[in-house]
Amino acid sequence: MNLRHHFPVFVLVAAALTLRYLTQSGHLASWWVNISPVMALCLIGGTLLPGASRWGVLAGLVAVDALVAGADLSDYLALLLLTYLMYALVIAWGAKLQWRVTGCGLLGRLLMASLGFYLVTNSMSWASSPAYAKTAGGWLQALTVGLPGYPPTWLFLRNSLISDFGFSVLLIIVHNFGQAAGNGGHRSIHPESIARVAWIKSVKEQAVRGNFSTDTRDSPA
């Protein structure tokens, strides 16, 4: 594993964590509300980053929350634990997708992750906050306009989707650039493709020697 190939991704992940800190701590203007590509960090980072380094995303998100909330972190412990569990599940999902899904497939799954995260966390807020009526109407309020005096929750969803998709495309571009640079300008080849090419070459050599077999049970999938 050559970490130099992944260096642009590491830089972008660090930049996204810094952006999250600045938005959560109030250092940026109010229109930056929830411009923080968390699901992109978890899913796309989990897919592109190698080995255990992908779990640095979760550690970074926890560290940012600790820096911003400080001693008040315990006041939201139940919601935070649920949030971190969802982060971990999405990172693990991204790791399972490595070498299997790329491009539009990743973006489609990112949409599922972003909507699922929004639904679960806002439902948790509705269930735990006495300000919401514990009715279907109160639940819909939590998912759409939120509480009076605060920005509407649909705004958080909009900004999350914009930042997630924009950051995901950027992550994929810089990842491909890093891989191409590490391979001397050539595109990286999937390991299974290498195995299949080797098998085809072996079959051709057997055919030349006259002991060709039509049995393809040993062929790579």
Backbone torsions as a table, in degrees:
resi	resn	phi	psi	omega
1	MET	NA	117.0	-179.8
2	ASN	-100.7	106.5	-176.3
3	LEU	-67.4	-20.3	179.1
4	ARG	-62.0	-33.0	179.1
5	HIS	-64.2	-26.7	-176.5
6	HIS	-99.5	4.0	-174.9
7	PHE	-56.8	-44.0	179.1
8	PRO	-60.0	-35.1	178.6
9	VAL	-67.3	-43.1	177.9
10	PHE	-58.6	-41.4	-179.4
11	VAL	-63.3	-44.3	-179.3
12	LEU	-66.7	-38.3	177.7
13	VAL	-62.3	-44.1	177.9
14	ALA	-62.2	-39.5	179.0
15	ALA	-64.8	-40.2	179.9
16	ALA	-66.9	-38.7	177.1
17	LEU	-65.8	-37.7	176.4
18	THR	-64.7	-41.7	177.4
19	LEU	-61.5	-41.4	178.5
20	ARG	-61.6	-42.5	178.5
21	TYR	-61.6	-44.1	-177.7
22	LEU	-65.8	-38.3	179.0
23	THR	-72.1	-43.1	-177.3
24	GLN	-70.1	-30.2	-177.7
25	SER	-88.8	-2.0	176.0
26	GLY	81.9	18.7	-179.3
27	HIS	-82.7	-9.3	180.0
28	LEU	-114.5	162.6	-177.8
29	ALA	-61.3	159.9	-173.6
30	SER	-63.1	-25.3	-178.6
31	TRP	-72.6	-6.4	174.9
32	TRP	-83.7	7.1	-175.5
33	VAL	-50.4	120.6	176.1
34	ASN	62.8	19.0	170.4
35	ILE	-77.7	81.0	-176.5
36	SER	-150.6	106.7	-171.0
37	PRO	-77.8	63.6	-173.8
38	VAL	-65.0	-47.5	-177.7
39	MET	-67.5	-33.2	174.8
40	ALA	-64.7	-42.0	176.7
41	LEU	-57.3	-45.9	-175.0
42	CYS	-73.4	-50.9	-175.1
43	LEU	-75.6	-54.5	-177.0
44	ILE	-71.3	-40.2	175.1
45	GLY	-61.6	-41.5	177.7
46	GLY	-63.4	-29.3	179.3
47	THR	-80.0	-41.6	-171.1
48	LEU	-90.5	-31.9	-176.8
49	LEU	-76.3	145.2	-175.7
50	PRO	-86.3	145.1	169.3
51	GLY	50.8	-141.0	-176.5
52	ALA	-70.6	-13.4	-178.1
53	SER	-62.6	-24.6	179.4
54	ARG	-63.8	-27.2	-179.7
55	TRP	-76.6	-8.7	171.7
56	GLY	-63.6	-25.3	176.2
57	VAL	-62.0	-47.8	179.5
58	LEU	-63.4	-43.3	178.8
59	ALA	-61.2	-39.9	179.1
60	GLY	-65.5	-41.0	179.2
61	LEU	-65.3	-41.3	177.4
62	VAL	-64.2	-41.8	-179.7
63	ALA	-63.0	-41.0	178.9
64	VAL	-62.5	-45.5	179.2
65	ASP	-61.1	-40.4	179.9
66	ALA	-65.0	-39.4	179.4
67	LEU	-67.0	-38.6	-176.6
68	VAL	-77.1	-48.0	-174.2
69	ALA	-82.7	-31.6	-179.4
70	GLY	60.7	-129.9	-177.6
71	ALA	-68.8	-19.0	-179.3
72	ASP	-77.2	-3.4	-176.9
73	LEU	-57.6	-37.1	-176.9
74	SER	-67.3	-20.0	-179.4
75	ASP	-68.1	-21.6	-177.7
76	TYR	-119.4	29.3	-169.3
77	LEU	-59.2	-45.6	-177.0
78	ALA	-61.8	-46.6	180.0
79	LEU	-66.0	-38.9	-179.9
80	LEU	-66.3	-41.3	179.5
81	LEU	-63.0	-41.2	176.3
82	LEU	-63.0	-41.9	179.8
83	THR	-62.4	-45.8	-179.5
84	TYR	-66.3	-35.0	176.3
85	LEU	-62.4	-42.0	178.3
86	MET	-66.0	-39.9	175.7
87	TYR	-56.5	-48.2	-176.9
88	ALA	-62.7	-41.0	179.7
89	LEU	-64.6	-40.1	-179.5
90	VAL	-69.4	-38.9	176.2
91	ILE	-62.2	-44.2	178.3
92	ALA	-63.2	-37.4	176.5
93	TRP	-63.5	-43.4	177.3
94	GLY	-60.5	-40.2	178.4
95	ALA	-63.0	-37.1	178.5
96	LYS	-68.2	-26.6	-178.5
97	LEU	-82.4	-10.2	-176.9
98	GLN	-57.7	132.4	-178.8
99	TRP	71.1	-1.0	-176.3
100	ARG	-109.4	-37.9	-175.7
101	VAL	-130.0	137.0	177.7
102	THR	-138.0	169.2	171.7
103	GLY	55.3	-122.5	-175.3
104	CYS	-62.5	-32.4	177.5
105	GLY	-61.6	-41.3	177.8
106	LEU	-66.8	-41.4	-178.5
107	LEU	-67.2	-35.7	176.0
108	GLY	-63.5	-41.6	177.9
109	ARG	-70.6	-30.7	175.7
110	LEU	-63.9	-39.8	177.2
111	LEU	-60.8	-43.2	177.7
112	MET	-60.9	-44.5	-178.7
113	ALA	-65.3	-42.9	-178.2
114	SER	-65.0	-45.5	179.5
115	LEU	-67.1	-39.9	178.5
116	GLY	-63.8	-41.9	178.9
117	PHE	-63.4	-43.8	179.2
118	TYR	-62.4	-44.9	-178.2
119	LEU	-63.1	-47.1	-176.5
120	VAL	-68.2	-47.0	-176.1
121	THR	-68.8	-37.8	178.0
122	ASN	-72.9	-31.7	174.6
123	SER	-66.9	-37.3	176.8
124	MET	-65.4	-40.4	177.1
125	SER	-63.1	-42.2	178.3
126	TRP	-61.5	-42.6	-177.5
127	ALA	-70.4	-31.7	-173.7
128	SER	-95.4	-17.6	-176.1
129	SER	-94.3	126.0	177.1
130	PRO	-69.9	-11.8	-179.1
131	ALA	-73.9	-17.7	179.0
132	TYR	-97.2	136.4	172.4
133	ALA	-68.4	136.7	-177.5
134	LYS	-85.8	61.8	179.3
135	THR	-134.2	172.7	177.0
136	ALA	-61.0	-37.2	178.5
137	GLY	-65.7	-39.5	177.5
138	GLY	-65.5	-36.8	178.1
139	TRP	-66.2	-43.6	177.6
140	LEU	-64.0	-35.2	176.0
141	GLN	-61.4	-42.1	179.3
142	ALA	-64.4	-30.3	-177.7
143	LEU	-87.0	-11.9	-173.4
144	THR	-123.0	-72.1	-173.3
145	VAL	-97.6	-20.3	-179.4
146	GLY	72.1	-156.4	-176.8
147	LEU	-91.7	146.6	176.9
148	PRO	-59.1	141.7	179.3
149	GLY	91.1	-4.7	179.4
150	TYR	-123.1	157.9	175.8
151	PRO	-59.1	142.6	-180.0
152	PRO	-61.5	145.6	-176.1
153	THR	-68.4	-25.8	177.6
154	TRP	-63.2	-26.2	177.7
155	LEU	-66.6	-38.5	176.5
156	PHE	-62.7	-42.4	179.7
157	LEU	-63.3	-46.3	179.9
158	ARG	-58.9	-49.7	-178.2
159	ASN	-65.7	-35.6	177.7
160	SER	-63.5	-44.6	-179.3
161	LEU	-64.9	-42.0	179.4
162	ILE	-61.1	-49.4	-177.2
163	SER	-69.0	-37.8	179.6
164	ASP	-63.4	-48.7	-176.6
165	PHE	-71.1	-40.9	178.3
166	GLY	-62.4	-44.5	-178.7
167	PHE	-69.8	-34.8	179.3
168	SER	-63.2	-45.7	178.4
169	VAL	-60.4	-42.2	179.4
170	LEU	-64.1	-42.3	178.3
171	LEU	-59.9	-45.6	-177.9
172	ILE	-64.9	-40.2	179.9
173	ILE	-63.7	-49.0	-177.3
174	VAL	-70.4	-29.2	176.0
175	HIS	-65.0	-46.7	178.6
176	ASN	-63.2	-37.2	177.4
177	PHE	-63.5	-45.5	179.4
178	GLY	-63.2	-40.6	178.9
179	GLN	-66.6	-41.2	179.9
180	ALA	-65.7	-40.8	179.0
181	ALA	-64.7	-38.2	179.7
182	GLY	-70.3	-23.4	179.3
183	ASN	-100.4	20.4	178.1
184	GLY	69.5	30.1	178.8
185	GLY	92.8	-2.4	179.2
186	HIS	-98.8	149.9	178.1
187	ARG	-69.6	146.0	178.2
188	SER	-71.8	151.5	-177.7
189	ILE	-113.2	133.6	179.0
190	HIS	-61.1	136.5	179.6
191	PRO	-55.7	-37.2	179.1
192	GLU	-65.8	-32.7	177.3
193	SER	-66.3	-39.8	178.0
194	ILE	-61.7	-43.7	-179.9
195	ALA	-62.8	-40.8	-178.9
196	ARG	-68.0	-40.2	177.4
197	VAL	-61.2	-41.3	178.8
198	ALA	-63.3	-39.3	179.9
199	TRP	-66.0	-43.4	179.2
200	ILE	-61.3	-41.4	178.4
201	LYS	-62.0	-40.0	179.0
202	SER	-64.0	-41.7	179.1
203	VAL	-62.5	-41.3	179.1
204	LYS	-63.6	-39.9	179.2
205	GLU	-65.2	-38.4	177.7
206	GLN	-65.5	-38.2	179.9
207	ALA	-64.6	-38.9	178.8
208	VAL	-64.4	-37.9	-179.8
209	ARG	-78.4	-11.6	176.2
210	GLY	93.0	6.9	179.2
211	ASN	-116.8	41.7	-179.7
212	PHE	-68.9	137.9	177.2
213	SER	-120.6	140.7	178.8
214	THR	-86.5	2.2	179.6
215	ASP	-75.2	115.5	-176.8
216	THR	-108.1	21.6	-177.8
217	ARG	-65.5	-25.7	-179.9
218	ASP	-89.8	4.6	-179.2
219	SER	-67.2	140.3	174.7
220	PRO	-62.6	146.6	-179.5
221	ALA	-67.9	NA	NA
